[in-house]
């Protein structure tokens, strides 16, 4: 999918690649093919194996790559690493990154106190929100972006109905479902989400 000059590729699960003429950014790389393009920036939202995979990070890490992540994931990785918590804003290799809250409500998998993250990244003039592993949370009321990537599988994150409610709170032009097709969640969950919102929605 191309959005105003930024190529947005869902690799699988919650793994995405973003690319324009100047930058290559990955978020939560997982099941990366050998020989994939080297990253300027790699963002890891939390330390669960399907989001923080050192073997996959190694496939796309170059000498100039900056890894942006949380403290618990940083200990599993090597290279140039910058740690963040929700509320932090940094620039890494020319990419503006804002860390935002991501946590469960009434589930034990992603506790609020862990300070794990979603992110809003700015590539060129395009603002992309990757929600990380999260439920529907009050902080979503303040999210303002062009493209929003939301988990829809249920169990560990929002289910499609909860993601639909989240989409009604988030100011975005385009939505993309994620966190399905591996471990938990199906393409039917993605379709239910897209069919339930009034904004443009693309299944990648």
C-alpha positions in Angstrom: 0.0 0.0 0.0 1.3 3.5 -0.9 0.2 6.4 1.2 1.5 9.8 -0.1 4.8 8.4 -1.1 5.3 6.0 1.8 5.2 2.3 1.0 3.5 0.4 3.9 4.0 -3.4 3.9 2.6 -5.7 6.5 5.1 -8.6 6.7 3.0 -10.7 9.0 1.4 -10.5 12.4 2.3 -7.0 13.7 5.5 -6.7 11.6 5.6 -3.8 9.2 8.0 -2.2 6.9 7.7 1.5 5.9 9.8 3.0 3.0 10.1 6.2 1.0 12.9 7.6 -1.1 15.0 8.3 1.9 14.1 5.9 4.8 13.5 2.3 5.6 11.8 1.6 9.0 10.6 -1.7 10.5 8.3 -2.1 13.5 8.3 -5.4 15.4 10.1 -7.4 12.6 9.1 -11.1 12.7 9.6 -13.8 10.1 11.8 -11.6 8.1 13.3 -13.1 4.9 17.0 -13.3 4.5 18.3 -10.6 2.2 15.6 -8.1 3.2 16.4 -4.4 2.9 18.6 -3.0 5.7 16.8 -0.6 8.1 17.6 2.9 9.1 15.4 2.4 12.1 14.0 -0.7 13.8 11.3 -0.1 16.5 10.4 -2.9 19.0 7.2 -2.2 21.0 7.8 -4.8 23.7 9.8 -7.9 24.6 7.4 -10.8 23.6 8.9 -13.2 21.1 6.6 -12.3 18.3 7.6 -8.7 18.5 11.1 -8.8 19.8 12.9 -11.4 17.7 16.7 -10.9 17.8 17.2 -13.3 14.9 14.9 -11.2 12.7 16.4 -8.0 13.8 19.9 -9.3 12.8 18.7 -9.8 9.2 17.9 -6.1 8.7 20.4 -4.4 11.1 23.2 -2.5 9.5 26.1 -0.5 10.9 24.1 2.7 10.9 20.7 1.2 12.1 19.2 2.6 15.2 17.0 0.4 17.3 14.3 2.1 19.4 12.7 0.0 22.1 11.7 -0.4 25.7 14.2 -1.3 28.4 13.0 -5.0 28.8 13.6 -5.6 25.1 16.8 -3.7 24.8 18.5 -6.3 27.0 17.8 -9.0 24.3 19.3 -6.9 21.5 22.6 -5.5 20.4 23.7 -2.5 18.4 22.9 1.2 18.6 19.9 1.2 20.9 17.8 4.0 22.3 15.2 3.2 25.0 11.9 5.0 25.5 8.8 5.0 27.6 5.3 6.3 26.7 5.4 10.1 26.3 9.0 10.2 25.0 9.7 11.9 21.6 13.0 11.3 19.8 14.5 11.6 16.4 16.4 8.5 15.1 18.3 8.8 11.8 15.9 11.5 10.6 12.7 9.7 11.7 10.5 11.5 14.4 9.2 8.9 16.8 6.7 9.4 19.6 6.2 6.6 22.1 2.6 6.2 23.3 0.9 4.0 25.8 0.0 0.3 24.9 -1.4 -2.0 27.6 -4.2 -4.4 28.5 -7.3 -3.6 30.5 -8.5 -6.6 32.5 -5.8 -8.9 31.0 -2.5 -9.8 32.4 -0.4 -10.0 29.2 0.7 -6.4 28.7 0.5 -4.7 32.1 0.3 -0.9 32.3 3.2 -0.8 34.7 5.6 -2.3 32.1 5.5 0.9 30.2 5.5 -0.9 26.8 4.7 1.2 23.8 2.9 1.9 20.6 4.5 4.5 18.4 3.6 7.4 16.1 6.3 7.7 13.4 6.7 10.5 10.9 8.1 9.6 7.5 8.2 12.6 5.3 4.8 14.3 5.9 3.1 11.0 6.8 2.2 10.2 10.4 1.7 6.5 11.1 0.4 5.0 14.4 1.4 1.5 15.2 -0.7 0.6 18.3 1.5 -2.2 19.6 -0.1 -4.9 21.7 -3.0 -3.0 23.4 -6.6 -3.0 24.4 -8.9 0.0 23.9 -7.4 2.6 26.2 -8.3 6.2 27.0 -5.0 7.5 25.5 -6.3 6.7 22.1 -8.5 9.8 22.3 -5.4 11.9 21.7 -4.0 9.9 18.7 -3.8 12.0 15.5 -2.3 10.5 12.5 -2.7 9.7 8.8 -2.6 5.9 9.0 -3.5 3.8 12.1 -2.5 0.2 12.5 -4.6 -1.6 15.1 -4.5 -5.1 16.6 -7.8 -7.1 16.1 -7.2 -10.7 17.1 -8.6 -10.6 20.6 -7.1 -12.9 23.4 -3.9 -10.8 24.0 -5.2 -7.5 22.4 -8.4 -5.9 21.2 -10.9 -8.0 19.4 -12.6 -6.6 16.2 -15.5 -5.0 18.1 -13.1 -3.2 20.5 -10.9 -2.2 17.6 -13.9 -0.7 15.9 -14.5 1.4 19.0 -10.9 2.4 19.0 -11.1 3.5 15.4 -14.0 5.8 16.3 -11.7 7.6 18.8 -8.5 7.8 16.8 -8.2 10.7 14.3 -6.8 8.9 11.1 -7.6 8.9 7.4 -6.8 5.2 6.8 -6.9 2.1 9.1 -5.1 -1.2 8.7 -5.8 -4.3 10.9 -2.8 -6.3 12.4 -2.0 -8.9 14.9 -3.7 -11.8 13.2 -2.7 -14.8 11.0 0.0 -16.0 13.4 -0.5 -17.3 16.9 -4.0 -15.9 17.3 -6.6 -14.2 15.0 -7.8 -14.7 11.5 -8.4 -12.8 8.3 -12.0 -12.9 9.2 -11.2 -10.7 12.3 -9.5 -8.3 10.0 -12.5 -8.2 7.6 -14.9 -7.7 10.5 -12.9 -4.7 11.7 -12.8 -3.1 8.2 -16.5 -3.8 7.6 -17.3 -2.1 10.9 -15.7 1.3 10.4 -16.6 4.2 8.2 -13.1 5.3 7.3 -10.9 3.7 4.6 -9.6 0.4 5.7 -7.1 -1.9 4.0 -6.2 -5.5 4.7 -2.5 -6.0 4.0 
